[in-house]
Amino acid sequence: MQNDRVVDIDHRAFQFALRIVRLCTQLIESSGVSKTIGYQLLKSGTAVGAILEEAHTAHDKPEFAHKMSHALKEARQANYWLRLLLEANVIPENRLTPLLQESTEIMKILGAITANTYRSLS
């Protein structure tokens, strides 16, 4: 079940997770709301790649589709936390904009993979 699109999203999700870890290190060292959001973002932003790794061990297409759907859910959550940080002016816009763009692109790729996989099941 591995094609070029899946390999690309694996690499991008890993790089995205690295960037999230670096950002969350700063957030978690803060206090209050920043720390709380940092933990939420860390969980969802790193889960995308971890779930994609699990998808490679799927026993069949329905399980693969389910894993992709779950990865998409986590990517959407990460995107939410990034938008919240931006709107609350917790992190400078120039630092968050590239992460927001990447999370949006990851969501689009995962959405397409998920839709295509479910479509191929019917």
C-alpha positions in Angstrom: 0.0 0.0 0.0 3.0 2.3 -0.3 3.2 4.8 -3.1 5.1 8.0 -3.8 2.3 10.1 -2.2 2.5 8.0 1.0 6.3 8.2 1.2 6.1 12.0 0.7 3.6 12.4 3.5 5.6 10.3 5.8 8.7 12.5 5.3 6.6 15.7 5.6 4.8 14.5 8.8 8.2 13.7 10.4 9.7 17.1 9.5 6.5 18.8 10.7 6.7 16.9 14.0 10.3 18.0 14.5 9.3 21.6 14.0 6.4 21.1 16.4 8.7 19.7 19.0 11.0 22.7 18.8 8.1 25.1 19.1 6.5 23.2 22.0 9.8 23.1 23.9 9.5 26.9 24.1 5.7 26.8 24.9 6.0 24.2 27.6 8.8 26.1 29.3 6.4 29.0 29.7 3.5 28.9 32.2 -0.2 29.1 32.1 -2.1 28.9 28.8 1.0 28.7 26.7 2.1 25.6 28.5 -1.3 23.9 28.2 -1.6 24.6 24.5 2.0 23.5 24.1 1.1 20.0 25.4 -2.0 19.8 23.2 0.0 20.8 20.1 2.8 18.5 20.9 0.4 15.6 21.2 -1.5 16.2 18.0 1.5 17.5 15.9 3.6 14.4 16.6 0.8 11.9 16.4 0.3 12.5 12.7 3.6 10.8 11.8 3.3 8.1 14.5 -0.1 7.1 13.1 1.3 7.1 9.6 3.9 4.7 10.7 1.2 2.4 12.1 -0.7 2.6 8.8 2.2 0.8 7.1 1.4 -2.2 9.2 -2.3 -2.2 8.2 -3.6 -5.7 7.4 -5.9 -4.5 4.7 -7.2 -1.4 2.9 -10.0 -0.7 5.4 -7.6 -0.6 8.3 -5.2 1.5 6.2 -8.1 3.9 5.4 -9.0 4.1 9.1 -5.4 4.9 10.1 -5.2 7.6 7.4 -8.5 9.1 8.7 -7.1 9.1 12.2 -3.9 10.9 11.1 -6.1 13.5 9.3 -8.0 14.1 12.6 -4.7 14.7 14.4 -3.5 17.0 11.7 -6.7 19.0 11.9 -6.2 19.3 15.7 -2.6 20.5 15.3 -3.8 23.1 12.8 -6.4 24.3 15.3 -3.9 24.8 18.0 -1.5 26.6 15.7 -4.4 28.9 14.6 -5.3 29.5 18.3 -1.7 30.4 19.1 -1.6 32.8 16.1 -4.9 34.6 17.0 -4.0 34.9 20.6 -0.6 36.4 19.7 1.3 33.9 21.8 3.9 33.2 19.1 4.9 35.7 16.4 3.1 35.4 13.1 6.3 34.9 11.1 7.1 31.8 13.2 3.6 30.3 12.9 2.7 31.0 9.3 5.0 28.4 7.8 3.8 25.7 10.3 0.2 26.6 9.5 0.8 26.4 5.8 2.5 23.0 6.2 -0.3 21.7 8.5 -2.9 22.7 5.9 -1.0 21.0 3.1 -0.6 17.8 5.2 -4.4 17.9 5.8 -5.0 18.2 2.1 -2.7 15.3 1.3 -4.1 13.1 4.0 -7.7 14.0 3.0 -6.9 12.9 -0.6 -5.3 9.7 0.5 -8.1 8.9 2.8 -10.8 9.7 0.3 -9.1 7.7 -2.5 -8.6 4.7 -0.2 -12.2 4.7 0.9 -13.4 5.2 -2.7 -11.3 2.2 -3.8 -13.1 0.1 -1.2 -16.6 0.6 -2.7 
